[in-house]
Amino acid sequence: MTVTTSAPAKIAPGSRERMEPASDKRHGLMRKSRIVAAGLAFAVTAQMTVSLLVAAVPVIAPELAKASGLDVQLIAFFFPIAFTAAFFSNFAVPKLLPRFGGAGLSLACIFVGAGGLLLMLPTVAVVIVGAPLVLGFALGVVTPATSQVVGPLATPRSAGLFMSIRQSAIPAGSMLAGIIMPVLAVHWGWHAPVVLGLATAVLAIILLPTLPWLNDGSSTPPPALRPWEPVKRLFAMSGMRQILIAVVAYMMLVICLRSFFTVYLVRDLGFDLTTAGLAFSAAQLAGIPGQIGCAIISDRWLSPRTVLAISGVVMTSAAVLAANFTHNWTIVAIVTVAVILGLFSIGCVPVMLGEITRRSPPGQVGSLISGGNLFIMAGCALGPLFFGAVGAVFGYAGGLEALAICTAVGTVVVAPLRFRRTPARAGTAGATSAIGSGPVHP
C-alpha cells in the first residue's frame, strides 16, 4: 500500500514577516484609538464637572438667599467676579502645568471647584465673596489643563474637532446644573451644594488612578514659562493676533446673548417667558453642533481665519436682526435668528484653540492655550460692561447694535487674503502628534 503524503504548503519568503507587522499595526491602531477615546472622555468629564459646579450657583441662588437672609439680587455680581478670577488664573497655568501635568491639574480644578461651591453655604456667608473667586480660578485653569491632555492626542487634521468636543462639555455642564440642582434642592434644600460638592470630589478621587498614563501621554514634559510668555509666543505666530482680536469681539456678543437675551425679549419687547426661553434654549443647543462644524471645516478645508470671518459676517447680520425685533416678529422668525446666532457665535473658540494646538511646540499646548484663554475671558468680562453701558442709554436694542459693530470690526481684522487651507499649513512643523509629541503631517 502506497501512502501519498502531500508536500507542506510553501510559504513565500518574507510573507510571515509581512503578516506579523500588519497584525501589530492593527493592534497598535486599536490601542491608540482607545487612548484617544479615554483622553477625550477624561477631558470632557473634567471640563463638564467644573462647568456644572459654576453653573450650579445661580440655579440654587434663590434657595441659598432664603436660608441666609441675603438679597438674591447679589447673584448679579457672581459672574463678573468669577470671570475676572478666571482671567487672572491663566497667568498661573504655565507654572502649575509642569508641577501637576494636564490630568493632575484638571482633577485639582474639580477639587478646588467643589470647595468653592461649599463657600456659598449660608453657614459661612461671611466668606461668600470667596466662592466666585475660587470657582472662577477653577473655571479659568481647567481649559488649558484639559487641553494639555487632549493636545498630544490630536493631529493637525483633528485638533479643532478634539477641542470642539471638549468645549461642548461647557454647555453640557450648564444644562446638567439646570437639571440636577432643582432636584437636589427639593430633597436637601440649601444643603444641595454639599451633596454636589461631595459627589464631584468623589468623582475626582475615582479618576486619580488615570493620572500616571494620562500625564505621560506626551514624552515631552511641559516647560515652566513666565506668566506673559504664552501671549508673547502667540503674538509671534503669523496671523494669530488677528484671530485673538476677533475672538475678544465675538465673545463679547456670545456672553451678552447668554446673559441678556431672555431679559431683552421679555422686558423690552414684551414677549412671554415661554417664547423667550424657547429662543434662548434653541441658541444654546445650536451652539454644540455649530462649534463642532466650524472646527471640522477649519481642520480640513478652510483656513481658521476664513471660518472666523464667515462666522463674523453671519453673527453681525443676526445681531442686527435681533436688535430690530418687534412685536410683529413671529416665534419662528425669532427662534431662527437665535439658532443662527448659536450656530456661528461660539464656534470661534474651538477654531482658535485648534489653531493654537496645531502650532504649539511639543509639551506646550496647555501653556499656550492659557494665553489664548486670556482673550476669551477678556471678551466675557468686557461684553457685559460694554453692553450695560450702551444699554443704559440706548436700551438693549442699542446694545445689540453696538455689539454688532464690534463683531464687524473683528470680522474685518481677521479676514484673510488666502481663504483655503493649504497642506503645508495643516502640517505646520511643531504640531502635536497623534500619540506623543513629535510632528505629525496629515
Backbone torsions as a table, in degrees:
resi	resn	phi	psi	omega
1	MET	NA	128.1	-177.7
2	THR	-97.8	126.2	178.3
3	VAL	-100.0	122.4	-179.5
4	THR	-98.8	123.7	178.2
5	THR	-107.9	134.5	-179.9
6	SER	-82.7	142.8	179.5
7	ALA	-68.1	140.9	178.1
8	PRO	-60.3	142.3	-179.1
9	ALA	-60.6	134.8	-179.3
10	LYS	-83.5	135.5	177.9
11	ILE	-105.3	123.8	-178.5
12	ALA	-58.0	139.2	-179.0
13	PRO	-56.1	133.2	176.5
14	GLY	82.2	-3.3	-177.5
15	SER	-69.2	-37.4	178.9
16	ARG	-63.5	-39.6	179.3
17	GLU	-64.3	-34.3	-179.9
18	ARG	-74.1	-32.4	-178.6
19	MET	-71.7	-43.5	-175.7
20	GLU	-64.3	-45.7	176.7
21	PRO	-61.2	-34.4	178.4
22	ALA	-63.6	-41.9	177.6
23	SER	-66.1	-42.4	178.6
24	ASP	-62.5	-38.6	180.0
25	LYS	-64.9	-40.3	179.3
26	ARG	-64.4	-43.2	177.9
27	HIS	-65.1	-37.7	179.2
28	GLY	-64.5	-40.8	178.3
29	LEU	-65.6	-39.2	178.3
30	MET	-64.4	-40.8	179.6
31	ARG	-64.9	-43.1	178.7
32	LYS	-63.0	-38.9	179.1
33	SER	-64.1	-39.8	178.3
34	ARG	-65.2	-39.8	179.3
35	ILE	-64.9	-43.2	178.7
36	VAL	-61.8	-46.0	-179.9
37	ALA	-62.5	-42.8	-179.7
38	ALA	-66.1	-42.2	178.7
39	GLY	-63.1	-43.7	177.6
40	LEU	-63.6	-43.2	-179.9
41	ALA	-61.8	-41.6	178.1
42	PHE	-62.2	-47.5	-177.6
43	ALA	-63.5	-43.0	179.2
44	VAL	-63.5	-42.0	-179.9
45	THR	-62.1	-46.2	-179.0
46	ALA	-65.8	-45.3	-179.0
47	GLN	-64.5	-42.7	-179.0
48	MET	-66.8	-36.8	-179.3
49	THR	-66.0	-44.4	178.5
50	VAL	-65.5	-40.7	176.7
51	SER	-61.1	-40.1	177.2
52	LEU	-61.5	-43.8	-178.6
53	LEU	-63.9	-41.0	-179.5
54	VAL	-69.9	-44.5	-177.4
55	ALA	-71.7	-18.4	-179.6
56	ALA	-66.9	-26.7	-174.7
57	VAL	-63.4	-54.2	179.5
58	PRO	-65.4	-27.1	179.7
59	VAL	-68.8	-41.5	-176.6
60	ILE	-92.6	-1.8	-175.3
61	ALA	-54.3	-44.9	179.9
62	PRO	-59.3	-39.1	-179.9
63	GLU	-68.2	-41.2	179.6
64	LEU	-67.7	-39.3	179.7
65	ALA	-64.3	-37.8	179.6
66	LYS	-65.1	-40.6	-177.7
67	ALA	-74.7	-31.0	-176.5
68	SER	-95.3	-15.4	-177.7
69	GLY	80.5	10.4	178.7
70	LEU	-86.5	161.0	177.9
71	ASP	-76.2	125.9	-178.7
72	VAL	-64.1	-20.6	179.4
73	GLN	-65.7	-15.7	178.1
74	LEU	-63.3	-17.7	178.8
75	ILE	-61.8	-19.1	178.9
76	ALA	-61.7	-24.2	-179.5
77	PHE	-88.2	-8.5	-173.5
78	PHE	-63.1	-55.3	-174.2
79	PHE	-69.5	-39.4	174.5
80	PRO	-57.4	-42.1	178.3
81	ILE	-67.5	-41.8	-178.3
82	ALA	-64.3	-43.7	-179.1
83	PHE	-69.4	-32.5	175.5
84	THR	-65.0	-44.7	176.6
85	ALA	-63.2	-39.3	178.4
86	ALA	-62.6	-38.2	179.0
87	PHE	-60.8	-52.9	-175.1
88	PHE	-73.1	-23.0	-179.8
89	SER	-64.5	-25.2	-178.9
90	ASN	-66.1	-21.8	177.5
91	PHE	-69.6	-20.9	180.0
92	ALA	-86.8	-17.1	-174.0
93	VAL	-59.6	-45.9	-178.7
94	PRO	-59.7	-22.9	176.8
95	LYS	-89.2	-31.4	-176.5
96	LEU	-79.0	-35.5	-176.0
97	LEU	-60.2	-45.2	178.8
98	PRO	-62.5	-26.9	-177.2
99	ARG	-81.3	-42.9	-174.1
100	PHE	-105.1	-20.4	-171.1
101	GLY	76.2	164.9	-177.6
102	GLY	-62.6	-45.8	-178.5
103	ALA	-68.5	-42.9	179.7
104	GLY	-63.5	-40.6	178.9
105	LEU	-68.9	-32.9	177.4
106	SER	-63.3	-45.4	178.4
107	LEU	-68.1	-34.8	176.3
108	ALA	-61.0	-36.4	178.0
109	CYS	-63.5	-36.3	177.4
110	ILE	-65.5	-45.7	178.5
111	PHE	-61.5	-44.3	179.9
112	VAL	-64.2	-42.8	179.4
113	GLY	-63.2	-39.8	177.6
114	ALA	-63.3	-40.6	176.5
115	GLY	-65.3	-39.0	177.9
116	GLY	-63.6	-36.4	178.7
117	LEU	-65.1	-35.9	-179.9
118	LEU	-67.7	-22.7	178.1
119	LEU	-68.9	-13.8	178.5
120	MET	-79.0	-8.7	-175.7
121	LEU	-65.0	142.1	-178.7
122	PRO	-58.3	-28.2	-177.5
123	THR	-68.1	-18.6	178.5
124	VAL	-124.3	40.5	-176.7
125	ALA	-62.3	-21.7	-179.0
126	VAL	-64.9	-24.6	178.6
127	VAL	-112.7	24.1	-175.4
128	ILE	-64.9	-25.7	178.4
129	VAL	-65.9	-19.1	177.7
130	GLY	-72.6	-20.5	-177.5
131	ALA	-61.2	-53.1	179.1
132	PRO	-65.2	-29.4	177.9
133	LEU	-66.7	-46.5	-178.6
134	VAL	-69.9	-45.1	178.8
135	LEU	-64.9	-37.5	177.5
136	GLY	-64.2	-37.8	176.3
137	PHE	-59.5	-48.1	179.3
138	ALA	-62.1	-40.3	-179.5
139	LEU	-63.8	-39.7	-178.9
140	GLY	-73.5	-35.2	-175.1
141	VAL	-82.4	-29.8	-172.1
142	VAL	-65.6	-31.7	-179.4
143	THR	-65.1	-53.5	175.8
144	PRO	-65.4	-30.0	179.5
145	ALA	-65.2	-49.3	178.4
146	THR	-68.7	-29.3	176.4
147	SER	-65.1	-33.2	177.1
148	GLN	-66.0	-27.9	176.2
149	VAL	-76.4	-43.9	-174.3
150	VAL	-78.1	-34.8	-173.7
151	GLY	-52.2	-51.4	-179.4
152	PRO	-65.1	-13.8	-179.2
153	LEU	-88.8	-9.3	-172.5
154	ALA	-98.4	151.0	168.5
155	THR	-102.8	167.3	177.4
156	PRO	-57.4	-25.8	-178.7
157	ARG	-92.9	3.8	177.7
158	SER	-132.8	2.3	-175.1
159	ALA	-60.7	-49.0	179.9
160	GLY	-63.4	-40.5	179.4
161	LEU	-61.5	-46.7	-179.6
162	PHE	-62.0	-41.8	179.6
163	MET	-66.9	-34.9	179.6
164	SER	-70.2	-35.9	176.1
165	ILE	-63.1	-43.9	178.2
166	ARG	-65.8	-40.1	179.7
167	GLN	-66.2	-29.2	179.2
168	SER	-63.7	-15.4	177.8
169	ALA	-69.7	-21.5	-178.1
170	ILE	-68.9	-55.4	175.6
171	PRO	-65.0	-30.2	177.4
172	ALA	-63.6	-40.0	177.3
173	GLY	-65.5	-38.7	177.9
174	SER	-64.8	-40.9	178.8
175	MET	-66.7	-37.2	176.6
176	LEU	-62.2	-38.5	178.5
177	ALA	-61.4	-40.2	179.0
178	GLY	-66.6	-24.2	-179.9
179	ILE	-90.4	-44.9	-171.6
180	ILE	-78.6	-45.5	-171.2
181	MET	-63.0	-41.5	176.2
182	PRO	-60.2	-37.1	178.6
183	VAL	-65.9	-44.6	178.4
184	LEU	-64.0	-37.1	-179.4
185	ALA	-65.4	-35.1	179.2
186	VAL	-64.5	-40.2	-175.1
187	HIS	-88.0	-34.2	-174.3
188	TRP	-121.5	-1.1	178.0
189	GLY	61.5	-134.3	-177.1
190	TRP	-73.6	-5.7	174.3
191	HIS	-80.5	-1.0	-177.8
192	ALA	-55.8	-40.5	177.4
193	PRO	-59.6	-31.4	177.9
194	VAL	-64.4	-44.8	-179.2
195	VAL	-62.0	-47.5	-178.9
196	LEU	-66.3	-42.2	179.9
197	GLY	-61.1	-44.7	178.9
198	LEU	-65.4	-40.5	-179.6
199	ALA	-62.6	-43.0	179.7
200	THR	-70.5	-33.7	176.0
201	ALA	-64.9	-40.2	176.7
202	VAL	-63.3	-40.5	177.4
203	LEU	-59.3	-44.0	179.1
204	ALA	-62.9	-39.0	178.3
205	ILE	-64.2	-40.5	178.7
206	ILE	-61.8	-34.3	-177.3
207	LEU	-82.8	-7.5	-177.3
208	LEU	-55.8	-39.2	-179.4
209	PRO	-63.3	-15.0	-179.7
210	THR	-81.3	-10.1	-173.8
211	LEU	-60.1	-45.6	-174.4
212	PRO	-57.0	-47.3	-176.0
213	TRP	-84.7	-25.7	175.6
214	LEU	-71.6	-39.0	177.8
215	ASN	-72.1	-21.7	177.7
216	ASP	-92.7	12.3	179.8
217	GLY	-62.7	-25.3	176.0
218	SER	-114.2	131.1	-179.6
219	SER	-73.5	-14.5	179.7
220	THR	-104.0	113.5	-179.5
221	PRO	-67.9	147.4	-179.9
222	PRO	-67.5	128.7	179.5
223	PRO	-76.9	155.1	176.4
224	ALA	-78.7	128.0	-179.3
225	LEU	-118.1	156.3	173.7
226	ARG	-68.9	156.9	-174.0
227	PRO	-54.5	-40.8	-177.7
228	TRP	-90.7	-4.9	-176.1
229	GLU	-60.0	-41.7	178.2
230	PRO	-58.7	-40.6	179.2
231	VAL	-65.6	-42.0	179.1
232	LYS	-61.6	-40.4	-179.4
233	ARG	-69.5	-35.9	176.7
234	LEU	-65.9	-41.7	179.7
235	PHE	-64.5	-26.1	179.6
236	ALA	-77.0	-13.0	179.6
237	MET	-82.1	135.4	-178.5
238	SER	-60.2	125.7	176.5
239	GLY	80.4	-6.8	-175.3
240	MET	-74.6	-31.0	177.9
241	ARG	-60.2	-43.7	-180.0
242	GLN	-62.5	-39.6	178.4
243	ILE	-63.7	-43.7	-177.8
244	LEU	-66.4	-39.5	177.8
245	ILE	-63.3	-43.7	179.7
246	ALA	-63.7	-38.9	-179.3
247	VAL	-62.9	-40.0	177.4
248	VAL	-58.9	-48.4	-178.9
249	ALA	-63.2	-42.4	-178.0
250	TYR	-67.8	-40.5	-178.7
251	MET	-68.6	-27.4	174.0
252	MET	-58.5	-43.3	178.5
253	LEU	-71.0	-41.6	-177.2
254	VAL	-59.8	-49.6	-175.6
255	ILE	-69.4	-31.7	178.5
256	CYS	-72.7	-33.8	175.4
257	LEU	-64.4	-38.8	178.4
258	ARG	-68.5	-34.0	-171.8
259	SER	-90.0	-34.8	-167.4
260	PHE	-122.5	-7.6	-172.1
261	PHE	-62.8	-45.3	-179.6
262	THR	-65.3	-42.6	178.6
263	VAL	-62.3	-39.2	179.3
264	TYR	-60.4	-45.3	-178.3
265	LEU	-68.7	-37.5	-176.1
266	VAL	-81.3	-50.9	-172.4
267	ARG	-77.7	-46.6	-174.4
268	ASP	-85.0	-32.4	-174.6
269	LEU	-109.1	-10.8	174.8
270	GLY	78.5	16.4	176.4
271	PHE	-73.9	153.6	178.6
272	ASP	-73.5	161.0	-175.2
273	LEU	-64.2	-30.8	178.8
274	THR	-63.3	-46.2	178.5
275	THR	-62.8	-45.7	-179.8
276	ALA	-63.4	-42.1	179.1
277	GLY	-65.0	-36.5	178.0
278	LEU	-64.4	-44.6	179.6
279	ALA	-63.9	-42.3	-179.9
280	PHE	-64.1	-46.5	-179.3
281	SER	-63.9	-38.2	179.2
282	ALA	-62.7	-41.0	179.3
283	ALA	-64.8	-42.1	-178.6
284	GLN	-66.8	-42.6	179.6
285	LEU	-66.9	-36.8	179.6
286	ALA	-66.4	-24.2	-179.2
287	GLY	-64.6	-29.0	-177.4
288	ILE	-68.6	-56.6	175.8
289	PRO	-67.2	-27.1	-179.8
290	GLY	-63.4	-46.5	-177.9
291	GLN	-71.8	-32.9	176.2
292	ILE	-66.4	-42.7	179.3
293	GLY	-63.4	-45.3	178.7
294	CYS	-60.9	-39.9	-178.6
295	ALA	-66.4	-43.4	-179.9
296	ILE	-63.3	-42.1	-180.0
297	ILE	-63.0	-41.6	179.9
298	SER	-72.4	-24.8	176.7
299	ASP	-70.9	-37.3	-163.8
300	ARG	-118.1	-31.1	-170.3
301	TRP	-123.0	-52.9	-176.6
302	LEU	-108.4	152.5	177.2
303	SER	-67.2	153.0	179.3
304	PRO	-55.8	-39.1	-179.9
305	ARG	-65.7	-34.1	176.4
306	THR	-65.9	-45.3	179.0
307	VAL	-61.2	-42.3	179.5
308	LEU	-66.8	-37.2	179.0
309	ALA	-66.4	-43.5	177.4
310	ILE	-62.2	-43.9	178.0
311	SER	-59.8	-40.1	-179.5
312	GLY	-64.1	-39.5	178.1
313	VAL	-63.0	-45.4	-178.9
314	VAL	-66.8	-43.8	-180.0
315	MET	-61.6	-43.1	179.8
316	THR	-62.3	-45.4	-179.6
317	SER	-63.2	-43.8	-178.5
318	ALA	-67.7	-37.4	178.7
319	ALA	-65.1	-38.5	176.8
320	VAL	-64.3	-41.7	177.6
321	LEU	-62.5	-43.8	-179.7
322	ALA	-62.6	-35.7	178.7
323	ALA	-67.6	-19.1	-178.5
324	ASN	-106.8	18.4	173.0
325	PHE	-58.9	141.9	173.0
326	THR	-135.3	177.5	178.9
327	HIS	-65.6	-19.0	-178.0
328	ASN	-80.8	-9.5	178.7
329	TRP	-72.5	137.1	178.3
330	THR	-81.3	161.7	178.5
331	ILE	-62.1	-34.8	179.0
332	VAL	-63.8	-42.8	-179.4
333	ALA	-66.7	-41.7	-179.3
334	ILE	-64.5	-45.7	179.4
335	VAL	-64.2	-36.6	179.1
336	THR	-61.5	-46.0	178.0
337	VAL	-62.9	-41.6	179.4
338	ALA	-62.3	-41.6	179.2
339	VAL	-64.4	-41.7	178.6
340	ILE	-61.3	-43.3	176.9
341	LEU	-61.3	-42.8	179.9
342	GLY	-66.0	-38.3	-177.9
343	LEU	-64.2	-39.3	-170.1
344	PHE	-106.7	-16.0	-172.8
345	SER	-76.2	-57.0	-173.7
346	ILE	-74.3	-12.2	179.8
347	GLY	-63.2	-16.8	-179.3
348	CYS	-64.2	-29.9	-174.9
349	VAL	-69.0	-55.0	179.5
350	PRO	-65.4	-28.6	176.1
351	VAL	-63.2	-46.1	178.0
352	MET	-65.3	-46.4	-178.6
353	LEU	-63.8	-37.0	177.7
354	GLY	-64.0	-40.2	179.2
355	GLU	-68.1	-38.6	175.7
356	ILE	-63.9	-41.1	178.6
357	THR	-60.6	-43.7	-179.8
358	ARG	-62.1	-36.2	-172.9
359	ARG	-94.8	-5.0	-176.3
360	SER	-74.4	137.6	172.4
361	PRO	-64.3	161.5	-179.0
362	PRO	-54.7	131.5	175.9
363	GLY	82.0	-0.4	-174.6
364	GLN	-115.2	14.4	-177.7
365	VAL	-60.1	-51.9	-176.7
366	GLY	-61.9	-42.0	-179.2
367	SER	-64.4	-44.1	-179.6
368	LEU	-70.7	-33.5	177.1
369	ILE	-68.7	-27.8	174.0
370	SER	-62.8	-33.3	174.9
371	GLY	-67.2	-42.6	176.2
372	GLY	-67.0	-32.5	180.0
373	ASN	-64.6	-27.1	176.3
374	LEU	-59.0	-38.0	-178.3
375	PHE	-76.0	-33.0	174.5
376	ILE	-63.3	-48.4	-179.1
377	MET	-67.8	-32.4	176.8
378	ALA	-62.6	-42.2	176.7
379	GLY	-63.8	-39.3	179.4
380	CYS	-66.5	-34.1	-179.7
381	ALA	-80.3	-39.4	-176.9
382	LEU	-76.0	-33.1	-175.1
383	GLY	-55.2	-57.2	-179.3
384	PRO	-61.3	-36.4	179.0
385	LEU	-65.3	-45.5	179.6
386	PHE	-65.8	-46.7	-179.6
387	PHE	-62.7	-42.3	-179.7
388	GLY	-64.6	-40.1	-179.8
389	ALA	-65.7	-46.2	179.7
390	VAL	-70.0	-41.0	-178.6
391	GLY	-63.9	-30.9	179.0
392	ALA	-64.9	-26.1	-178.6
393	VAL	-98.6	-44.0	-172.5
394	PHE	-112.3	4.5	-177.8
395	GLY	82.4	170.7	-178.6
396	TYR	-64.0	-32.2	177.0
397	ALA	-62.0	-42.0	176.5
398	GLY	-65.1	-36.1	176.7
399	GLY	-63.0	-40.7	177.4
400	LEU	-64.8	-40.2	178.5
401	GLU	-65.7	-38.0	177.0
402	ALA	-64.6	-40.6	176.6
403	LEU	-65.7	-34.2	176.7
404	ALA	-63.0	-36.2	176.4
405	ILE	-64.6	-41.1	178.8
406	CYS	-61.4	-46.6	179.8
407	THR	-66.4	-32.2	176.7
408	ALA	-65.3	-41.5	176.5
409	VAL	-62.9	-43.7	177.1
410	GLY	-60.7	-36.9	178.8
411	THR	-64.5	-44.2	179.2
412	VAL	-64.2	-40.6	-179.0
413	VAL	-65.0	-42.0	-172.6
414	VAL	-86.4	-15.7	-176.5
415	ALA	-57.3	126.4	-175.8
416	PRO	-90.7	166.2	171.9
417	LEU	-84.4	-32.0	178.3
418	ARG	-109.8	126.9	-169.7
419	PHE	-95.5	-34.1	-175.6
420	ARG	-91.2	152.6	175.6
421	ARG	-77.0	133.6	178.4
422	THR	-99.3	152.0	-179.7
423	PRO	-57.1	-36.6	-178.7
424	ALA	-65.2	-35.7	-178.8
425	ARG	-71.1	-38.4	180.0
426	ALA	-66.6	-26.0	-178.6
427	GLY	-111.2	39.8	-177.2
428	THR	-54.0	134.9	178.2
429	ALA	-60.1	140.1	-179.6
430	GLY	93.2	-2.3	178.2
431	ALA	-67.0	153.3	-178.3
432	THR	-73.4	151.6	-175.7
433	SER	-87.6	169.7	-179.5
434	ALA	-65.7	-47.1	174.9
435	ILE	-137.2	105.7	-175.6
436	GLY	120.0	-150.1	-173.1
437	SER	-136.7	8.9	179.5
438	GLY	-84.4	164.7	-179.1
439	PRO	-63.7	147.9	179.4
440	VAL	-128.3	139.7	175.4
441	HIS	-116.0	143.8	-175.7
442	PRO	-66.2	NA	NA
